[in-house]
Amino acid sequence: MLKTKKAFTLAEVLITLLIIGIVSAMIIPPLKSVIGDLQYKSSYRQAFAEATQVWQRMNTEDLIKATAGEYDPNALTANFAQFVKFFSVQATCSTLDSAANCWDINAEKWANLDMSTAASTRGFIDNSGKAWLFAACYGPIQIFIDVNGFKGPNKYGKDRFVLKALTSDDKAGPGYPIKLVPLEDVKTSNSLCHYPPCYYKTWLK
């Protein structure tokens, strides 16, 4: 007597494929978001470590210029010139160049401002592809980092981050800005975070 082998019917196969498709549609987008966040976190930690190490060397070697006040474009220019020397650079943007060559100015703007138009703005792209922008605004000298350059999403607190240079008294100036610190996390939408939550300190832990 011949034994018959059981097999899936066409309907069963189609239903199984439909279920797999639905589950994939539910899982893949959040998974991609988690993977993206992990990449941004890692890149941010690396960039922060590089920046703080360079700034510490500048302080140790007496290369940091003191600021005359909270807003001091002259000190920014001098400190940027020293900072960039410690990096392998593929592109540099000064006030005589277009900042658009180093920074995606069409993406999210910091506090709704286009920093590339500020007279004090300087920038460069290092050999790893990270974009760095310097600007003296809102008091302290600030360093803007885009960990993946012109690649998206180019949003603050995601792949763009801001560091402040403070004195030994944790002030913006006047004095010697001897250390770099990250901004506080922004959980709700405001001019500093258009796509909340925006992570600045948490992602460094």
Biotite code that builds the C-alpha atoms (Angstrom):
import biotite.structure as struc

atoms = struc.array([
    struc.Atom([0.000, 0.000, 0.000], chain_id="A", res_id=1, res_name="MET", atom_name="CA", element="C"),
    struc.Atom([1.473, 3.329, -1.039], chain_id="A", res_id=2, res_name="LEU", atom_name="CA", element="C"),
    struc.Atom([1.857, 6.003, 1.603], chain_id="A", res_id=3, res_name="LYS", atom_name="CA", element="C"),
    struc.Atom([0.846, 9.500, 0.599], chain_id="A", res_id=4, res_name="THR", atom_name="CA", element="C"),
    struc.Atom([3.064, 12.373, 1.683], chain_id="A", res_id=5, res_name="LYS", atom_name="CA", element="C"),
    struc.Atom([1.355, 15.359, 3.155], chain_id="A", res_id=6, res_name="LYS", atom_name="CA", element="C"),
    struc.Atom([2.257, 18.690, 1.560], chain_id="A", res_id=7, res_name="ALA", atom_name="CA", element="C"),
    struc.Atom([1.309, 22.301, 2.062], chain_id="A", res_id=8, res_name="PHE", atom_name="CA", element="C"),
    struc.Atom([-1.486, 23.515, -0.090], chain_id="A", res_id=9, res_name="THR", atom_name="CA", element="C"),
    struc.Atom([-1.098, 26.649, -2.159], chain_id="A", res_id=10, res_name="LEU", atom_name="CA", element="C"),
    struc.Atom([-3.445, 28.472, 0.176], chain_id="A", res_id=11, res_name="ALA", atom_name="CA", element="C"),
    struc.Atom([-1.352, 27.525, 3.208], chain_id="A", res_id=12, res_name="GLU", atom_name="CA", element="C"),
    struc.Atom([1.842, 28.698, 1.503], chain_id="A", res_id=13, res_name="VAL", atom_name="CA", element="C"),
    struc.Atom([0.270, 32.025, 0.554], chain_id="A", res_id=14, res_name="LEU", atom_name="CA", element="C"),
    struc.Atom([-1.045, 32.556, 4.079], chain_id="A", res_id=15, res_name="ILE", atom_name="CA", element="C"),
    struc.Atom([2.388, 31.766, 5.540], chain_id="A", res_id=16, res_name="THR", atom_name="CA", element="C"),
    struc.Atom([4.062, 34.226, 3.166], chain_id="A", res_id=17, res_name="LEU", atom_name="CA", element="C"),
    struc.Atom([1.470, 36.850, 4.039], chain_id="A", res_id=18, res_name="LEU", atom_name="CA", element="C"),
    struc.Atom([2.121, 36.401, 7.759], chain_id="A", res_id=19, res_name="ILE", atom_name="CA", element="C"),
    struc.Atom([5.897, 36.632, 7.202], chain_id="A", res_id=20, res_name="ILE", atom_name="CA", element="C"),
    struc.Atom([5.405, 39.811, 5.185], chain_id="A", res_id=21, res_name="GLY", atom_name="CA", element="C"),
    struc.Atom([3.253, 41.422, 7.866], chain_id="A", res_id=22, res_name="ILE", atom_name="CA", element="C"),
    struc.Atom([5.684, 40.496, 10.651], chain_id="A", res_id=23, res_name="VAL", atom_name="CA", element="C"),
    struc.Atom([8.634, 41.790, 8.598], chain_id="A", res_id=24, res_name="SER", atom_name="CA", element="C"),
    struc.Atom([6.851, 45.075, 7.945], chain_id="A", res_id=25, res_name="ALA", atom_name="CA", element="C"),
    struc.Atom([6.304, 45.462, 11.685], chain_id="A", res_id=26, res_name="MET", atom_name="CA", element="C"),
    struc.Atom([9.823, 44.483, 12.776], chain_id="A", res_id=27, res_name="ILE", atom_name="CA", element="C"),
    struc.Atom([12.205, 45.829, 10.115], chain_id="A", res_id=28, res_name="ILE", atom_name="CA", element="C"),
    struc.Atom([11.601, 49.623, 10.499], chain_id="A", res_id=29, res_name="PRO", atom_name="CA", element="C"),
    struc.Atom([12.133, 49.621, 14.307], chain_id="A", res_id=30, res_name="PRO", atom_name="CA", element="C"),
    struc.Atom([15.120, 47.326, 13.866], chain_id="A", res_id=31, res_name="LEU", atom_name="CA", element="C"),
    struc.Atom([16.677, 49.685, 11.310], chain_id="A", res_id=32, res_name="LYS", atom_name="CA", element="C"),
    struc.Atom([16.099, 52.572, 13.716], chain_id="A", res_id=33, res_name="SER", atom_name="CA", element="C"),
    struc.Atom([17.813, 50.707, 16.562], chain_id="A", res_id=34, res_name="VAL", atom_name="CA", element="C"),
    struc.Atom([20.771, 49.801, 14.342], chain_id="A", res_id=35, res_name="ILE", atom_name="CA", element="C"),
    struc.Atom([21.027, 53.405, 13.159], chain_id="A", res_id=36, res_name="GLY", atom_name="CA", element="C"),
    struc.Atom([21.009, 54.700, 16.731], chain_id="A", res_id=37, res_name="ASP", atom_name="CA", element="C"),
    struc.Atom([23.764, 52.268, 17.695], chain_id="A", res_id=38, res_name="LEU", atom_name="CA", element="C"),
    struc.Atom([25.882, 53.499, 14.790], chain_id="A", res_id=39, res_name="GLN", atom_name="CA", element="C"),
    struc.Atom([25.273, 57.150, 15.725], chain_id="A", res_id=40, res_name="TYR", atom_name="CA", element="C"),
    struc.Atom([26.101, 56.447, 19.374], chain_id="A", res_id=41, res_name="LYS", atom_name="CA", element="C"),
    struc.Atom([29.369, 54.753, 18.473], chain_id="A", res_id=42, res_name="SER", atom_name="CA", element="C"),
    struc.Atom([30.377, 57.486, 16.035], chain_id="A", res_id=43, res_name="SER", atom_name="CA", element="C"),
    struc.Atom([29.456, 60.214, 18.517], chain_id="A", res_id=44, res_name="TYR", atom_name="CA", element="C"),
    struc.Atom([31.515, 58.622, 21.290], chain_id="A", res_id=45, res_name="ARG", atom_name="CA", element="C"),
    struc.Atom([34.481, 58.376, 18.944], chain_id="A", res_id=46, res_name="GLN", atom_name="CA", element="C"),
    struc.Atom([34.132, 61.976, 17.778], chain_id="A", res_id=47, res_name="ALA", atom_name="CA", element="C"),
    struc.Atom([33.742, 63.239, 21.345], chain_id="A", res_id=48, res_name="PHE", atom_name="CA", element="C"),
    struc.Atom([36.817, 61.289, 22.449], chain_id="A", res_id=49, res_name="ALA", atom_name="CA", element="C"),
    struc.Atom([38.857, 62.694, 19.554], chain_id="A", res_id=50, res_name="GLU", atom_name="CA", element="C"),
    struc.Atom([37.729, 66.261, 20.212], chain_id="A", res_id=51, res_name="ALA", atom_name="CA", element="C"),
    struc.Atom([38.344, 66.162, 23.958], chain_id="A", res_id=52, res_name="THR", atom_name="CA", element="C"),
    struc.Atom([41.767, 64.542, 23.547], chain_id="A", res_id=53, res_name="GLN", atom_name="CA", element="C"),
    struc.Atom([42.809, 67.182, 21.039], chain_id="A", res_id=54, res_name="VAL", atom_name="CA", element="C"),
    struc.Atom([41.519, 69.978, 23.259], chain_id="A", res_id=55, res_name="TRP", atom_name="CA", element="C"),
    struc.Atom([43.410, 68.546, 26.230], chain_id="A", res_id=56, res_name="GLN", atom_name="CA", element="C"),
    struc.Atom([46.615, 68.474, 24.191], chain_id="A", res_id=57, res_name="ARG", atom_name="CA", element="C"),
    struc.Atom([46.016, 72.049, 23.111], chain_id="A", res_id=58, res_name="MET", atom_name="CA", element="C"),
    struc.Atom([45.628, 73.017, 26.764], chain_id="A", res_id=59, res_name="ASN", atom_name="CA", element="C"),
    struc.Atom([48.710, 71.061, 27.837], chain_id="A", res_id=60, res_name="THR", atom_name="CA", element="C"),
    struc.Atom([50.794, 72.642, 25.088], chain_id="A", res_id=61, res_name="GLU", atom_name="CA", element="C"),
    struc.Atom([49.449, 76.148, 25.826], chain_id="A", res_id=62, res_name="ASP", atom_name="CA", element="C"),
    struc.Atom([47.885, 76.451, 22.401], chain_id="A", res_id=63, res_name="LEU", atom_name="CA", element="C"),
    struc.Atom([44.477, 77.704, 23.554], chain_id="A", res_id=64, res_name="ILE", atom_name="CA", element="C"),
    struc.Atom([43.773, 81.391, 23.161], chain_id="A", res_id=65, res_name="LYS", atom_name="CA", element="C"),
    struc.Atom([41.816, 83.027, 25.974], chain_id="A", res_id=66, res_name="ALA", atom_name="CA", element="C"),
    struc.Atom([38.446, 84.529, 25.139], chain_id="A", res_id=67, res_name="THR", atom_name="CA", element="C"),
    struc.Atom([37.815, 88.185, 25.826], chain_id="A", res_id=68, res_name="ALA", atom_name="CA", element="C"),
    struc.Atom([34.147, 87.461, 26.521], chain_id="A", res_id=69, res_name="GLY", atom_name="CA", element="C"),
    struc.Atom([31.403, 84.978, 25.855], chain_id="A", res_id=70, res_name="GLU", atom_name="CA", element="C"),
    struc.Atom([31.404, 85.872, 22.176], chain_id="A", res_id=71, res_name="TYR", atom_name="CA", element="C"),
    struc.Atom([34.898, 86.105, 20.736], chain_id="A", res_id=72, res_name="ASP", atom_name="CA", element="C"),
    struc.Atom([35.320, 85.284, 17.023], chain_id="A", res_id=73, res_name="PRO", atom_name="CA", element="C"),
    struc.Atom([39.050, 86.089, 17.190], chain_id="A", res_id=74, res_name="ASN", atom_name="CA", element="C"),
    struc.Atom([39.659, 83.428, 19.825], chain_id="A", res_id=75, res_name="ALA", atom_name="CA", element="C"),
    struc.Atom([37.526, 81.011, 17.838], chain_id="A", res_id=76, res_name="LEU", atom_name="CA", element="C"),
    struc.Atom([39.627, 81.530, 14.731], chain_id="A", res_id=77, res_name="THR", atom_name="CA", element="C"),
    struc.Atom([42.881, 81.037, 16.626], chain_id="A", res_id=78, res_name="ALA", atom_name="CA", element="C"),
    struc.Atom([41.685, 77.942, 18.486], chain_id="A", res_id=79, res_name="ASN", atom_name="CA", element="C"),
    struc.Atom([40.241, 76.415, 15.336], chain_id="A", res_id=80, res_name="PHE", atom_name="CA", element="C"),
    struc.Atom([43.578, 76.858, 13.581], chain_id="A", res_id=81, res_name="ALA", atom_name="CA", element="C"),
    struc.Atom([45.251, 74.854, 16.358], chain_id="A", res_id=82, res_name="GLN", atom_name="CA", element="C"),
    struc.Atom([42.466, 72.251, 16.608], chain_id="A", res_id=83, res_name="PHE", atom_name="CA", element="C"),
    struc.Atom([42.497, 71.324, 12.927], chain_id="A", res_id=84, res_name="VAL", atom_name="CA", element="C"),
    struc.Atom([46.272, 70.685, 12.999], chain_id="A", res_id=85, res_name="LYS", atom_name="CA", element="C"),
    struc.Atom([45.700, 67.495, 14.998], chain_id="A", res_id=86, res_name="PHE", atom_name="CA", element="C"),
    struc.Atom([43.477, 65.904, 12.333], chain_id="A", res_id=87, res_name="PHE", atom_name="CA", element="C"),
    struc.Atom([44.052, 64.326, 8.966], chain_id="A", res_id=88, res_name="SER", atom_name="CA", element="C"),
    struc.Atom([41.865, 66.548, 6.819], chain_id="A", res_id=89, res_name="VAL", atom_name="CA", element="C"),
    struc.Atom([40.367, 66.057, 3.374], chain_id="A", res_id=90, res_name="GLN", atom_name="CA", element="C"),
    struc.Atom([38.641, 69.455, 3.108], chain_id="A", res_id=91, res_name="ALA", atom_name="CA", element="C"),
    struc.Atom([38.892, 72.761, 4.956], chain_id="A", res_id=92, res_name="THR", atom_name="CA", element="C"),
    struc.Atom([36.455, 75.666, 4.833], chain_id="A", res_id=93, res_name="CYS", atom_name="CA", element="C"),
    struc.Atom([37.386, 79.148, 6.016], chain_id="A", res_id=94, res_name="SER", atom_name="CA", element="C"),
    struc.Atom([35.502, 82.417, 5.728], chain_id="A", res_id=95, res_name="THR", atom_name="CA", element="C"),
    struc.Atom([36.976, 82.752, 2.247], chain_id="A", res_id=96, res_name="LEU", atom_name="CA", element="C"),
    struc.Atom([35.493, 79.398, 1.249], chain_id="A", res_id=97, res_name="ASP", atom_name="CA", element="C"),
    struc.Atom([31.949, 78.173, 1.098], chain_id="A", res_id=98, res_name="SER", atom_name="CA", element="C"),
    struc.Atom([30.960, 76.371, 4.296], chain_id="A", res_id=99, res_name="ALA", atom_name="CA", element="C"),
    struc.Atom([28.690, 74.281, 2.102], chain_id="A", res_id=100, res_name="ALA", atom_name="CA", element="C"),
    struc.Atom([31.800, 72.356, 1.025], chain_id="A", res_id=101, res_name="ASN", atom_name="CA", element="C"),
    struc.Atom([32.206, 71.054, 4.576], chain_id="A", res_id=102, res_name="CYS", atom_name="CA", element="C"),
    struc.Atom([28.673, 71.087, 5.967], chain_id="A", res_id=103, res_name="TRP", atom_name="CA", element="C"),
    struc.Atom([25.226, 70.306, 4.586], chain_id="A", res_id=104, res_name="ASP", atom_name="CA", element="C"),
    struc.Atom([23.663, 73.730, 5.043], chain_id="A", res_id=105, res_name="ILE", atom_name="CA", element="C"),
    struc.Atom([20.382, 72.569, 3.522], chain_id="A", res_id=106, res_name="ASN", atom_name="CA", element="C"),
    struc.Atom([19.758, 70.091, 6.339], chain_id="A", res_id=107, res_name="ALA", atom_name="CA", element="C"),
    struc.Atom([18.491, 70.859, 9.867], chain_id="A", res_id=108, res_name="GLU", atom_name="CA", element="C"),
    struc.Atom([19.753, 74.186, 11.177], chain_id="A", res_id=109, res_name="LYS", atom_name="CA", element="C"),
    struc.Atom([20.982, 74.840, 14.686], chain_id="A", res_id=110, res_name="TRP", atom_name="CA", element="C"),
    struc.Atom([18.416, 76.920, 16.587], chain_id="A", res_id=111, res_name="ALA", atom_name="CA", element="C"),
    struc.Atom([16.934, 77.828, 13.181], chain_id="A", res_id=112, res_name="ASN", atom_name="CA", element="C"),
    struc.Atom([20.172, 79.604, 12.229], chain_id="A", res_id=113, res_name="LEU", atom_name="CA", element="C"),
    struc.Atom([22.418, 78.955, 9.254], chain_id="A", res_id=114, res_name="ASP", atom_name="CA", element="C"),
    struc.Atom([25.791, 78.920, 10.977], chain_id="A", res_id=115, res_name="MET", atom_name="CA", element="C"),
    struc.Atom([27.602, 78.827, 7.641], chain_id="A", res_id=116, res_name="SER", atom_name="CA", element="C"),
    struc.Atom([26.795, 82.506, 7.097], chain_id="A", res_id=117, res_name="THR", atom_name="CA", element="C"),
    struc.Atom([28.382, 83.662, 10.376], chain_id="A", res_id=118, res_name="ALA", atom_name="CA", element="C"),
    struc.Atom([31.641, 85.555, 9.968], chain_id="A", res_id=119, res_name="ALA", atom_name="CA", element="C"),
    struc.Atom([33.231, 83.423, 12.697], chain_id="A", res_id=120, res_name="SER", atom_name="CA", element="C"),
    struc.Atom([32.399, 80.071, 11.097], chain_id="A", res_id=121, res_name="THR", atom_name="CA", element="C"),
    struc.Atom([35.205, 77.660, 10.239], chain_id="A", res_id=122, res_name="ARG", atom_name="CA", element="C"),
    struc.Atom([34.959, 74.012, 9.278], chain_id="A", res_id=123, res_name="GLY", atom_name="CA", element="C"),
    struc.Atom([36.634, 70.908, 7.941], chain_id="A", res_id=124, res_name="PHE", atom_name="CA", element="C"),
    struc.Atom([36.006, 67.291, 7.030], chain_id="A", res_id=125, res_name="ILE", atom_name="CA", element="C"),
    struc.Atom([38.427, 64.748, 8.453], chain_id="A", res_id=126, res_name="ASP", atom_name="CA", element="C"),
    struc.Atom([39.621, 61.664, 6.620], chain_id="A", res_id=127, res_name="ASN", atom_name="CA", element="C"),
    struc.Atom([37.031, 59.472, 8.334], chain_id="A", res_id=128, res_name="SER", atom_name="CA", element="C"),
    struc.Atom([34.245, 61.564, 6.812], chain_id="A", res_id=129, res_name="GLY", atom_name="CA", element="C"),
    struc.Atom([33.164, 63.424, 9.955], chain_id="A", res_id=130, res_name="LYS", atom_name="CA", element="C"),
    struc.Atom([32.278, 67.074, 9.399], chain_id="A", res_id=131, res_name="ALA", atom_name="CA", element="C"),
    struc.Atom([33.304, 69.694, 11.969], chain_id="A", res_id=132, res_name="TRP", atom_name="CA", element="C"),
    struc.Atom([31.977, 73.238, 12.179], chain_id="A", res_id=133, res_name="LEU", atom_name="CA", element="C"),
    struc.Atom([33.133, 75.976, 14.576], chain_id="A", res_id=134, res_name="PHE", atom_name="CA", element="C"),
    struc.Atom([30.987, 78.954, 15.465], chain_id="A", res_id=135, res_name="ALA", atom_name="CA", element="C"),
    struc.Atom([30.877, 81.507, 18.263], chain_id="A", res_id=136, res_name="ALA", atom_name="CA", element="C"),
    struc.Atom([27.201, 81.946, 19.029], chain_id="A", res_id=137, res_name="CYS", atom_name="CA", element="C"),
    struc.Atom([24.983, 82.064, 22.088], chain_id="A", res_id=138, res_name="TYR", atom_name="CA", element="C"),
    struc.Atom([28.013, 82.727, 24.255], chain_id="A", res_id=139, res_name="GLY", atom_name="CA", element="C"),
    struc.Atom([30.521, 79.887, 24.282], chain_id="A", res_id=140, res_name="PRO", atom_name="CA", element="C"),
    struc.Atom([32.614, 78.721, 21.412], chain_id="A", res_id=141, res_name="ILE", atom_name="CA", element="C"),
    struc.Atom([30.723, 75.783, 20.013], chain_id="A", res_id=142, res_name="GLN", atom_name="CA", element="C"),
    struc.Atom([31.888, 72.840, 17.962], chain_id="A", res_id=143, res_name="ILE", atom_name="CA", element="C"),
    struc.Atom([29.327, 71.207, 15.718], chain_id="A", res_id=144, res_name="PHE", atom_name="CA", element="C"),
    struc.Atom([29.917, 67.600, 14.645], chain_id="A", res_id=145, res_name="ILE", atom_name="CA", element="C"),
    struc.Atom([28.176, 65.631, 11.927], chain_id="A", res_id=146, res_name="ASP", atom_name="CA", element="C"),
    struc.Atom([29.412, 62.093, 12.431], chain_id="A", res_id=147, res_name="VAL", atom_name="CA", element="C"),
    struc.Atom([28.630, 60.968, 8.877], chain_id="A", res_id=148, res_name="ASN", atom_name="CA", element="C"),
    struc.Atom([29.157, 64.173, 6.948], chain_id="A", res_id=149, res_name="GLY", atom_name="CA", element="C"),
    struc.Atom([26.723, 64.769, 4.133], chain_id="A", res_id=150, res_name="PHE", atom_name="CA", element="C"),
    struc.Atom([24.903, 61.463, 4.661], chain_id="A", res_id=151, res_name="LYS", atom_name="CA", element="C"),
    struc.Atom([21.490, 61.658, 6.299], chain_id="A", res_id=152, res_name="GLY", atom_name="CA", element="C"),
    struc.Atom([19.583, 62.191, 8.413], chain_id="A", res_id=153, res_name="PRO", atom_name="CA", element="C"),
    struc.Atom([21.626, 65.304, 9.367], chain_id="A", res_id=154, res_name="ASN", atom_name="CA", element="C"),
    struc.Atom([19.518, 65.990, 12.445], chain_id="A", res_id=155, res_name="LYS", atom_name="CA", element="C"),
    struc.Atom([20.752, 67.344, 15.768], chain_id="A", res_id=156, res_name="TYR", atom_name="CA", element="C"),
    struc.Atom([20.813, 64.807, 18.555], chain_id="A", res_id=157, res_name="GLY", atom_name="CA", element="C"),
    struc.Atom([20.849, 62.011, 15.979], chain_id="A", res_id=158, res_name="LYS", atom_name="CA", element="C"),
    struc.Atom([23.950, 62.310, 13.813], chain_id="A", res_id=159, res_name="ASP", atom_name="CA", element="C"),
    struc.Atom([24.714, 65.973, 14.540], chain_id="A", res_id=160, res_name="ARG", atom_name="CA", element="C"),
    struc.Atom([25.991, 67.067, 17.945], chain_id="A", res_id=161, res_name="PHE", atom_name="CA", element="C"),
    struc.Atom([27.166, 70.211, 19.694], chain_id="A", res_id=162, res_name="VAL", atom_name="CA", element="C"),
    struc.Atom([30.046, 70.679, 22.138], chain_id="A", res_id=163, res_name="LEU", atom_name="CA", element="C"),
    struc.Atom([30.745, 73.784, 24.207], chain_id="A", res_id=164, res_name="LYS", atom_name="CA", element="C"),
    struc.Atom([34.167, 75.035, 25.243], chain_id="A", res_id=165, res_name="ALA", atom_name="CA", element="C"),
    struc.Atom([34.149, 76.135, 28.890], chain_id="A", res_id=166, res_name="LEU", atom_name="CA", element="C"),
    struc.Atom([36.656, 77.554, 31.350], chain_id="A", res_id=167, res_name="THR", atom_name="CA", element="C"),
    struc.Atom([37.806, 75.823, 34.523], chain_id="A", res_id=168, res_name="SER", atom_name="CA", element="C"),
    struc.Atom([34.854, 77.459, 36.289], chain_id="A", res_id=169, res_name="ASP", atom_name="CA", element="C"),
    struc.Atom([32.449, 75.834, 33.823], chain_id="A", res_id=170, res_name="ASP", atom_name="CA", element="C"),
    struc.Atom([31.705, 79.201, 32.291], chain_id="A", res_id=171, res_name="LYS", atom_name="CA", element="C"),
    struc.Atom([31.575, 80.296, 28.679], chain_id="A", res_id=172, res_name="ALA", atom_name="CA", element="C"),
    struc.Atom([34.106, 83.068, 29.208], chain_id="A", res_id=173, res_name="GLY", atom_name="CA", element="C"),
    struc.Atom([36.018, 85.259, 29.522], chain_id="A", res_id=174, res_name="PRO", atom_name="CA", element="C"),
    struc.Atom([39.087, 83.169, 30.151], chain_id="A", res_id=175, res_name="GLY", atom_name="CA", element="C"),
    struc.Atom([40.757, 80.071, 28.780], chain_id="A", res_id=176, res_name="TYR", atom_name="CA", element="C"),
    struc.Atom([38.228, 77.558, 27.361], chain_id="A", res_id=177, res_name="PRO", atom_name="CA", element="C"),
    struc.Atom([40.122, 74.510, 28.548], chain_id="A", res_id=178, res_name="ILE", atom_name="CA", element="C"),
    struc.Atom([37.498, 71.768, 28.256], chain_id="A", res_id=179, res_name="LYS", atom_name="CA", element="C"),
    struc.Atom([34.733, 70.574, 25.984], chain_id="A", res_id=180, res_name="LEU", atom_name="CA", element="C"),
    struc.Atom([31.342, 69.456, 27.271], chain_id="A", res_id=181, res_name="VAL", atom_name="CA", element="C"),
    struc.Atom([28.233, 68.168, 25.482], chain_id="A", res_id=182, res_name="PRO", atom_name="CA", element="C"),
    struc.Atom([24.839, 69.791, 25.636], chain_id="A", res_id=183, res_name="LEU", atom_name="CA", element="C"),
    struc.Atom([22.133, 68.399, 27.883], chain_id="A", res_id=184, res_name="GLU", atom_name="CA", element="C"),
    struc.Atom([19.652, 65.969, 26.326], chain_id="A", res_id=185, res_name="ASP", atom_name="CA", element="C"),
    struc.Atom([16.580, 67.560, 24.805], chain_id="A", res_id=186, res_name="VAL", atom_name="CA", element="C"),
    struc.Atom([13.438, 65.457, 25.222], chain_id="A", res_id=187, res_name="LYS", atom_name="CA", element="C"),
    struc.Atom([10.828, 67.768, 23.762], chain_id="A", res_id=188, res_name="THR", atom_name="CA", element="C"),
    struc.Atom([10.636, 69.797, 20.600], chain_id="A", res_id=189, res_name="SER", atom_name="CA", element="C"),
    struc.Atom([12.137, 73.279, 20.659], chain_id="A", res_id=190, res_name="ASN", atom_name="CA", element="C"),
    struc.Atom([14.524, 75.349, 18.593], chain_id="A", res_id=191, res_name="SER", atom_name="CA", element="C"),
    struc.Atom([17.404, 73.027, 19.566], chain_id="A", res_id=192, res_name="LEU", atom_name="CA", element="C"),
    struc.Atom([15.567, 69.791, 18.835], chain_id="A", res_id=193, res_name="CYS", atom_name="CA", element="C"),
    struc.Atom([13.149, 69.613, 15.946], chain_id="A", res_id=194, res_name="HIS", atom_name="CA", element="C"),
    struc.Atom([12.947, 65.816, 16.020], chain_id="A", res_id=195, res_name="TYR", atom_name="CA", element="C"),
    struc.Atom([12.865, 64.743, 19.685], chain_id="A", res_id=196, res_name="PRO", atom_name="CA", element="C"),
    struc.Atom([14.254, 63.109, 21.636], chain_id="A", res_id=197, res_name="PRO", atom_name="CA", element="C"),
    struc.Atom([17.707, 64.560, 20.918], chain_id="A", res_id=198, res_name="CYS", atom_name="CA", element="C"),
    struc.Atom([20.579, 62.874, 22.736], chain_id="A", res_id=199, res_name="TYR", atom_name="CA", element="C"),
    struc.Atom([23.751, 64.762, 23.599], chain_id="A", res_id=200, res_name="TYR", atom_name="CA", element="C"),
    struc.Atom([24.926, 63.490, 27.006], chain_id="A", res_id=201, res_name="LYS", atom_name="CA", element="C"),
    struc.Atom([23.094, 60.177, 27.317], chain_id="A", res_id=202, res_name="THR", atom_name="CA", element="C"),
    struc.Atom([24.704, 58.713, 24.213], chain_id="A", res_id=203, res_name="TRP", atom_name="CA", element="C"),
    struc.Atom([28.158, 59.344, 25.656], chain_id="A", res_id=204, res_name="LEU", atom_name="CA", element="C"),
    struc.Atom([27.546, 57.036, 28.611], chain_id="A", res_id=205, res_name="LYS", atom_name="CA", element="C"),
])
